[in-house]
Every structure is written in structure tokens, then in C-alpha cells.
Amino acid sequence: MKHEESSANEEKPGAVWEPGEEAGEGSGVPFRNEVNELYGHEQADRHLGSLLTDLGERNLYDAAAQCNRCGYCETSCPTYMLTGRETISARGRNQFVRMLIEGRTRNTEAAEESLSTCLLCGACSSACYAKVATPDIVLEGRRALTGYGDNFFARAAINTLLNAPRLFAFWLRLAYLAKRTGLPRLAAKMGLYDFIGMPGLAEAEGSVDEAPLRFASEILAEDQELKSENRKEINWGYFAPCGPNFLFTGVALATARVLKAHAGAGILIENQCCGLMAHNYGRLDDAREFARRNIARWEELRERHGDFAIIADCSSCAAFMKSYEQLFTADHEWRPRAKAFAAAVRDILEFLPPDRDWKADLAALERAGTVTYHDSCRACHGQGIRQEPRAVLRKLAGRRYKELPESDWCCGGAGAYAFTQPELSKQVLDRKLRNIASVQANTVIVGGTSCLAQIGGGLRAAYPSARAVHYSVFLDEVSKK
């Protein structure tokens, strides 16, 4: 496939990818072709051995080669629809990775742009007849970038989350105290974020409306009903993702209340970070260690309580935990354990049964106004969750519920995307906000904390008569116990 910025035989100096080495028996290079130009043996620990796709387990080259460039994904790809550029479309990215593996392009500047602008939303995979795993393929390409995941902030956050979680919480409290002083806002007005080369940080800081000084895991640990030693038989265990735990604590507390009211007995798992940030930033050894600790904790609790569902209230984290097996494809001990753990994970969006007798508090429903639902990407595309939350919301909101046009169009949050790609992120968000305005929504319900920050910030700036609310919070406010 011809790319706009490169040709198959183009060679450019200063390449950010190192040439690969010939693969052979026991070489550790997980590709069927004899030469892997994407990365060499010394970088193999930064990459997954194989990908678990809808068509079976595949190495990276075969996974990318499953894309036949038919183009069905084009109209579902937000970055392509906004720019019309083939290199930042789903099939363009798949082809770029394939060409890099084969050594047919050295235009690494264009390749870096192609890979770094992907939202990882998965809309392309949903539209694809072969379900090509484009987000995983893109991440593998990113991990071959020199220095990817080694910036100070990512490295410090991951290391402290893994090895010193209390220190991480301490530094986060300091940051929140600084936010309450108004210093970050002043820094944005003075242009300091532009000066350090991260202009998107101003947008990211502005999108965060809350700055809790007590975190959800600390508050829920004091709840006697959620203590493992006080329970024998349970239906669920609450896994506190980092977003609800450290930032949107009201979401985590609402989830616990809703689960206790509508799902029977449960416990607080007292988990670590799921490892998604480490996984996405090329630190796979750290991601595996996060996963091992969470799996071991679940196994310990299962031994005590029997089988139970692991409930997460951030769709990105839930989707990642459901993919834990992919981290351990070459590990015969941990792979079956990861697969069992993943099978127990449930997103809060899918866990609460739609067929129960849901009744609304009419006064709370009146305050909510017109209600609509935004499909978080990792819920609809990553987990196939679409109908379950809608069924519950329609029962509660009745005629107040309005279907959102392009509800599964990404909001542009996508983790750190909002401040690494601020211009594209804003364009994606603007389309989402126009759709929200078209149904005159007052309450926009979401299932991901990145969506909550992104859409919430966008509404406060452009459509202040509406608010973004997490699914758990809406159920907690509106449903009768």
C-alpha cells in the first residue's frame, strides 16, 4: 500500500527503530519472516510474544497481515474521518507496522505520527469482518519507538504505583493540594505548559473538577460490610481502578453502594493497579507484575469465599483485565491463572441485571432531565457491552432517555491522549459535544473515567447546562434501593 509520506523503498537517516536480527530456532523473535526490522533481540522483552485475536493466536506479523485493506474500518476511525489521511487510518497503521517489520520503509517520522495518533478506541476492530486487533498491533509498533515509555512522569508513576503505592498516594495528595491553590491554572495562563513542551497538560488539568484528599480504597476499607473476614459467601468483589480510586472517588463509593443495594453481599478486593498504564507505555514486565499480584490476591480470596465476580467501574481497566491472558502466552504457569482471573472480571455496566424491577426516584429523575448514554470505547468495542446499560437506563428514565447519535464515537479522552495529542483530541470531542447538544441532553452517562474527565470538561466549557455522570453515580442517585 502506498503511503502519503513514504514509499516502500524509502531510506531516511536517523531512524528511531533499530534494525532487527535474523530469527532462528530459540532466537526469541516471534515472527514467521526471517528478518524482523521492527525491533531486535535486545528489545524483545518490551513486546508481546503473540496476540490473542478473534481468528486465534497470532504473532504480530500474522496479526497485521490479517488486514486485507478492504477499507470497511475507514468510516469508523475518528482520526481518518477528521483528516482524510490514509496514514492515520486503521488500515494505514496496520500496513505501516507490516512494512516496518519487513524493512520496506524507513520513514520513521511518518510511522511515529501514524502510531502515536491512534486513539486505541477499537472502533476499527468492531467494523472489521476479520476483527483485526489494530489497537494491539499499534501498541506493538509504539513499543519499538526509542524512548517510548521512558519519560520521567510515566516511569515514576508506574514504579511508585508498583513498589511504593503509599508514596504514590502521598505525591498525588500534594498535587491535589497544589491544584486547590490555583497554581496549575496560573501556570497555564503564563504559558508554562507550552514552555515545557506539553501544552495539553493545561487542558488535562482543566478537565479535572475534583481533587480528593482521601482516596476511595481508604474510605471503603473502613466499611465493615466490605471486609473479607466478615463475609463467607459473596457474589462480588469490588476492584478499585486507579481513576475511581484516586480521582473520581465518588464513583467508587457510588459503585459500592449500588452493588450492596442491588447485587447482594460483596467485599473490597484491596487490589493494586490493573497495570494498564504500564502495558500501554511499553513496560510489560511491570504490567505482568501488577497482573500477578492481582491474580494472586483473587486466588487467595476465592479460596476463602468460593467463586465470585470481580467488578470494575472503569471500562478501560475492565477490558484490560479481561485480556490478562495475552500477557502470559509464553508462561505455562501463569497463563491458565490469568485466563481464570479474566473470566471472572465484569464491568459494572454489564453486571447489574436489566431484568430486575428497577424503579426510579421521581424527584431525582426530574433533576436529571433528559438522559443520554455515551458508549465508552473499551466497553462497546473492547468488551461488546452495549445493550445491558441501555436496558437499565430505559427502565429508570423511560421517555427521558434519548439515544445519542454516534454514541460509540470516541470522546477523545483515551487516557493520556488529551494532552499528548491535544488538537486531534479537541476535534474528536467537539463532534461528541455536537451530538450531545443535538438531543438537548442534561445528563450524559458514561462508563469510563477517562470519558468522565474528557466529556465533563468539554461540557463545562461549551454546554454548561449538561453534566457528565458515571453510570454508577446515576444509578445511585436515581434508583430506589
C-alpha positions in Angstrom: 0.0 0.0 0.0 1.3 3.4 -0.9 1.5 5.9 2.0 1.3 9.7 1.7 4.6 10.3 3.4 6.6 7.2 2.4 7.4 4.8 -0.3 8.3 1.1 0.1 12.0 1.6 -0.7 12.5 5.0 1.1 15.5 5.2 3.4 15.9 8.1 5.8 18.8 8.7 8.2 18.2 9.0 12.0 15.8 6.1 12.2 14.2 5.6 15.6 13.9 1.9 15.1 16.9 -0.3 15.4 17.4 -3.0 12.6 16.4 -6.5 13.7 18.3 -9.7 13.6 17.7 -12.9 11.7 15.3 -15.2 13.5 16.2 -18.8 14.1 15.4 -21.6 16.4 15.4 -20.4 20.0 16.1 -16.8 18.8 13.0 -15.4 20.6 11.9 -13.4 17.6 8.2 -14.1 17.4 7.7 -13.6 13.6 7.4 -16.1 10.8 9.6 -14.0 8.4 13.3 -14.4 8.7 14.1 -10.8 9.4 12.3 -8.5 11.8 13.2 -4.9 11.1 10.8 -3.5 13.7 13.0 -4.4 16.7 15.9 -6.6 17.6 16.5 -9.3 20.2 17.6 -6.8 22.8 14.1 -5.2 22.7 12.1 -8.5 22.7 11.2 -8.1 26.4 9.3 -4.9 25.5 7.0 -6.8 23.2 4.3 -9.5 23.5 5.2 -12.9 22.2 1.8 -13.3 20.4 -1.6 -11.7 20.2 -4.9 -13.4 21.0 -7.2 -12.4 18.1 -10.7 -13.5 17.1 -9.0 -15.7 14.5 -6.8 -17.4 17.0 -3.3 -16.8 18.5 -1.1 -14.9 16.1 2.4 -13.4 16.1 2.5 -9.7 15.3 3.3 -10.1 11.6 0.4 -12.5 11.0 -2.0 -10.4 13.0 -1.1 -7.3 10.9 -1.3 -9.4 7.7 -4.9 -10.4 8.5 -5.8 -6.8 7.4 -6.6 -7.1 3.7 -7.1 -3.3 3.3 -10.7 -3.6 2.3 -11.5 -0.2 3.9 -14.6 -1.1 6.0 -12.8 0.4 9.0 -12.2 3.8 7.4 -15.5 5.4 8.3 -15.3 4.2 11.9 -11.9 5.6 12.5 -12.1 9.0 14.2 -8.7 10.3 13.1 -9.3 9.3 9.5 -12.7 10.8 9.4 -11.4 14.1 10.7 -8.3 14.3 8.4 -8.9 12.0 5.4 -5.3 10.9 5.7 -4.6 7.2 4.9 -1.6 7.0 7.2 -3.7 7.8 10.2 -6.4 5.4 9.4 -6.7 1.9 10.9 -5.7 0.0 7.7 -2.9 2.5 7.2 -1.5 1.8 10.6 -1.7 -1.9 10.2 0.1 -1.6 6.9 2.8 0.6 8.4 3.6 -1.9 11.1 3.8 -4.7 8.5 6.1 -2.6 6.3 8.3 -1.8 9.3 8.6 -5.5 10.2 9.5 -6.3 6.6 12.0 -3.4 6.4 10.2 -1.9 3.5 10.1 1.7 4.9 12.5 3.8 6.9 10.2 6.9 7.1 10.1 6.7 10.9 8.8 10.2 11.3 5.6 9.3 9.4 5.4 6.0 11.2 5.7 7.6 14.6 2.9 10.1 13.7 0.7 7.2 12.4 1.1 5.2 15.5 1.0 8.0 18.1 -2.2 9.5 16.8 -4.2 6.3 17.2 -6.9 6.6 19.9 -6.8 2.8 20.6 -10.6 3.0 20.6 -11.1 -0.3 18.8 -13.9 1.0 16.5 -12.0 -0.3 13.5 -11.9 -3.9 15.0 -15.7 -3.7 15.6 -16.2 -2.8 12.0 -13.7 -5.3 10.6 -15.0 -8.6 9.3 -11.8 -10.3 10.4 -11.7 -8.4 13.7 -8.1 -7.3 13.1 -6.6 -6.4 16.5 -5.5 -2.9 15.4 -5.1 -1.4 18.9 -2.8 -4.2 20.0 -0.8 -4.0 16.7 -0.4 -0.2 17.1 0.8 -0.7 20.7 3.4 -3.2 19.5 4.6 -0.6 17.0 4.8 2.1 19.6 6.8 -0.1 21.9 9.6 -0.2 19.3 10.0 3.5 19.4 13.3 4.6 21.0 12.5 6.0 24.4 8.8 5.1 24.4 7.5 4.8 27.9 10.8 6.0 29.4 9.8 9.6 30.0 10.2 10.7 33.7 6.5 11.0 34.5 5.4 7.6 33.2 8.4 5.9 34.7 8.0 7.5 38.1 4.2 6.9 38.2 4.5 3.2 37.3 7.4 2.5 39.6 5.8 4.1 42.6 2.4 2.5 41.9 4.0 -0.9 41.8 6.6 -0.7 44.5 5.5 2.2 46.8 1.7 2.7 46.4 1.6 4.8 49.7 4.3 7.1 48.3 2.3 7.4 45.1 -0.8 8.4 47.1 1.3 10.9 49.1 2.6 12.7 45.9 -0.9 12.7 44.4 -2.2 14.4 47.5 0.5 17.1 47.2 -0.5 17.6 43.6 -4.2 17.9 44.6 -3.3 20.4 47.3 -1.4 22.4 44.6 -4.5 22.3 42.4 -6.6 23.7 45.2 -4.3 26.7 45.5 -4.9 27.6 41.8 -1.2 27.4 40.9 -1.8 25.0 37.9 -4.3 27.4 36.5 -1.8 30.2 36.9 0.9 28.1 35.2 -1.5 27.5 32.2 -2.2 31.3 31.9 1.5 32.0 32.0 2.2 29.5 29.2 4.5 27.3 31.3 3.0 24.1 29.9 3.8 25.4 26.4 7.3 26.2 27.6 8.0 22.6 28.7 6.5 21.2 25.5 3.3 19.8 27.0 0.6 22.2 26.1 -2.1 19.5 26.6 -1.4 19.5 30.4 -3.4 22.7 30.7 -6.4 21.0 29.1 -6.0 17.9 31.2 -5.8 19.9 34.4 -8.8 21.9 33.5 -10.8 18.7 32.8 -10.4 17.5 36.3 -13.0 19.1 38.5 -12.4 17.1 41.7 -9.2 16.9 43.9 -9.9 14.4 46.7 -7.5 14.2 49.6 -8.9 10.9 50.8 -9.0 8.0 48.3 -11.8 5.5 47.7 -9.8 2.5 48.8 -9.1 4.1 52.1 -12.7 5.0 52.7 -14.1 1.6 51.6 -11.5 -0.2 53.8 -13.3 1.2 56.8 -16.7 -0.3 55.7 -17.3 -3.3 57.9 -19.7 -4.8 55.4 -16.9 -5.0 52.8 -14.3 -6.7 54.9 -13.3 -10.2 53.7 -13.0 -11.5 57.2 -16.6 -10.5 58.0 -18.1 -12.4 55.0 -18.3 -16.0 54.0 -20.4 -16.3 50.9 -20.2 -13.4 48.4 -21.5 -12.5 45.0 -18.9 -9.9 44.0 -15.6 -8.3 44.9 -15.0 -4.6 44.1 -11.7 -4.0 42.2 -11.0 -0.2 42.6 -9.4 1.0 39.3 -7.0 4.0 39.6 -9.4 6.5 38.1 -12.3 5.9 40.6 -9.8 5.3 43.4 -7.5 8.3 43.1 -9.5 10.8 41.2 -13.3 10.2 41.0 -13.7 8.8 44.5 -17.5 9.5 44.3 -17.7 6.9 41.5 -16.1 4.2 43.6 -18.3 5.0 46.6 -21.4 5.0 44.4 -20.4 1.7 42.9 -20.1 0.1 46.3 -23.5 1.4 47.4 -25.2 0.3 44.2 -23.7 -3.2 44.4 -24.7 -3.6 48.1 -28.2 -2.5 47.2 -28.8 -4.5 44.1 -26.2 -7.4 43.9 -26.1 -8.9 47.4 -23.1 -9.4 49.6 -19.6 -8.4 48.5 -16.1 -7.4 49.6 -13.4 -4.9 48.8 -10.6 -6.8 47.0 -7.8 -4.4 48.1 -6.1 -4.6 44.7 -3.2 -3.0 43.1 -3.4 -1.0 39.8 -4.5 -3.3 37.0 -1.3 -2.5 35.0 -3.0 -0.8 32.0 -0.7 2.2 32.1 2.4 0.1 32.2 1.1 -2.1 29.4 0.3 0.9 27.2 3.7 2.5 27.8 5.8 -0.4 26.9 6.7 -1.6 30.4 5.4 -5.1 30.0 7.4 -6.6 32.9 5.7 -4.1 35.2 2.3 -4.8 33.7 2.9 -8.6 34.3 3.9 -7.9 37.9 0.7 -5.9 38.5 -1.3 -8.7 37.0 0.4 -11.4 39.0 -0.3 -9.6 42.3 -3.9 -9.0 41.4 -4.3 -12.6 40.3 -2.7 -14.0 43.5 -5.0 -11.7 45.6 -8.1 -13.0 43.8 -7.0 -16.6 44.2 -6.5 -16.1 47.9 -10.0 -14.6 48.2 -11.5 -17.3 46.1 -10.0 -20.0 48.3 -11.8 -18.3 51.2 -15.1 -17.3 49.6 -15.6 -19.5 46.5 -16.2 -18.2 43.0 -17.3 -14.5 42.8 -17.3 -11.8 40.1 -14.6 -9.2 40.0 -16.3 -5.9 39.5 -14.5 -2.8 38.0 -16.2 0.5 37.3 -13.8 1.8 34.7 -14.3 0.2 31.3 -10.7 0.6 30.2 -9.4 -1.3 33.2 -12.1 -3.9 33.0 -11.3 -4.6 29.3 -7.6 -4.8 30.1 -8.1 -7.2 32.9 -10.2 -9.4 30.6 -7.1 -9.6 28.4 -4.6 -10.6 31.1 -4.0 -14.0 29.4 -2.3 -12.2 26.5 0.4 -11.0 28.9 1.4 -14.6 29.6 1.1 -16.5 26.4 4.6 -18.0 26.8 4.3 -18.6 30.6 2.8 -22.1 31.2 2.3 -21.4 34.9 0.6 -18.0 34.8 -1.3 -18.3 31.6 -4.1 -20.5 32.9 -4.3 -18.5 36.1 -4.6 -15.3 34.1 -7.3 -16.8 31.9 -9.3 -17.9 35.0 -9.0 -14.4 36.5 -10.0 -12.7 33.3 -13.1 -15.0 33.1 -14.3 -13.6 36.5 -14.0 -9.9 35.5 -17.2 -8.0 35.0 -17.7 -4.3 34.1 -20.3 -2.6 36.3 -22.1 -1.8 33.0 -22.8 -5.5 32.4 -23.1 -6.9 35.9 -26.3 -5.4 37.2 -29.2 -7.4 35.7 -31.5 -5.4 33.4 -34.4 -7.7 34.1 -34.7 -6.7 37.8 -37.6 -4.4 38.9 -35.8 -1.1 38.5 -37.7 1.8 40.0 -36.7 5.5 39.8 -36.9 8.2 42.5 -39.1 10.6 40.6 -37.6 13.8 42.2 -34.1 12.6 41.3 -35.2 11.8 37.8 -36.7 15.2 37.4 -33.4 16.8 38.4 -31.6 14.6 35.8 -33.6 16.0 32.9 -33.1 14.5 29.5 -30.7 11.5 29.8 -28.4 10.0 27.2 -25.7 7.4 27.1 -22.2 7.6 25.7 -20.6 4.2 24.8 -17.1 4.2 26.3 -14.8 2.7 23.7 -13.4 -0.1 25.9 -17.0 -1.0 26.9 -18.6 -1.3 23.4 -15.5 -2.1 21.2 -13.3 -3.7 23.9 -15.9 -5.8 25.6 -19.0 -5.8 23.4 -21.1 -4.2 26.1 -23.9 -2.1 24.5 -27.4 -3.3 25.4 -27.1 -4.1 29.2 -26.7 -0.5 30.4 -29.2 0.8 28.0 -31.8 -1.7 29.2 -31.4 -0.5 32.8 -31.4 3.2 31.8 -34.5 2.9 29.7 -36.3 1.2 32.7 -35.2 4.0 35.0 -35.5 7.1 32.7 -38.4 6.0 30.5 -39.2 8.7 28.0 -36.5 10.9 29.4 -33.9 8.7 27.8 -32.7 9.7 24.3 -30.4 7.7 22.2 -27.2 9.6 21.4 -26.2 9.9 17.7 -22.8 8.3 17.1 -22.9 7.1 20.7 -19.8 4.8 20.1 -17.8 7.6 18.5 -14.8 8.2 20.8 -14.8 11.3 23.0 -11.0 11.9 22.5 -10.0 11.2 26.1 -8.3 7.9 25.6 -6.1 8.0 28.7 -3.3 10.5 28.1 -4.3 11.2 24.5 -6.0 14.5 25.5 -2.6 16.1 26.4 -0.3 14.1 24.0 -2.5 14.9 21.0 -4.5 18.0 22.2 -5.6 19.2 18.7 -6.9 15.9 17.5 -8.4 15.2 20.9 -10.3 18.5 20.8 -11.7 17.8 17.3 -12.9 14.4 18.4 -14.5 15.9 21.5 -16.2 18.7 19.5 -18.0 16.1 17.4 -19.2 14.3 20.6 -20.4 17.6 22.1 -22.4 18.5 19.0 -24.1 15.1 19.2 -24.9 15.7 22.8 -26.4 19.1 22.1 -28.5 17.6 19.2 -30.6 15.6 21.7 -30.6 18.5 24.2 -29.3 16.2 26.9 -29.0 17.4 30.5 -27.2 14.2 31.8 -24.7 12.2 29.8 -24.0 8.8 31.3 -20.5 7.2 30.8 -18.7 4.1 32.0 -15.1 5.1 31.7 -13.2 7.6 33.9 -11.3 9.0 31.0 -14.6 9.7 29.3 -15.9 11.3 32.5 -13.0 13.7 32.6 -13.0 14.5 28.9 -16.7 14.9 28.3 -17.2 16.6 31.7 -14.5 19.2 30.9 -16.0 19.7 27.4 -19.5 20.2 28.8 -18.4 22.7 31.4 -16.7 24.8 28.7 -19.2 24.5 25.9 -22.5 23.2 27.2 -22.8 24.0 30.9 -26.4 23.1 31.2 -25.4 19.4 30.8 -23.2 17.3 33.0 -21.3 14.0 32.6 -22.2 11.3 35.2 -20.7 7.9 35.7 -23.2 5.0 35.3 -22.8 4.0 39.0 -23.4 7.6 40.2 -26.6 7.9 38.1 -28.0 4.6 39.5 -27.0 5.6 43.0 -28.8 9.0 42.6 -31.9 7.8 40.7 -32.7 4.2 41.5 -34.8 3.3 44.6 -33.0 0.9 46.9 
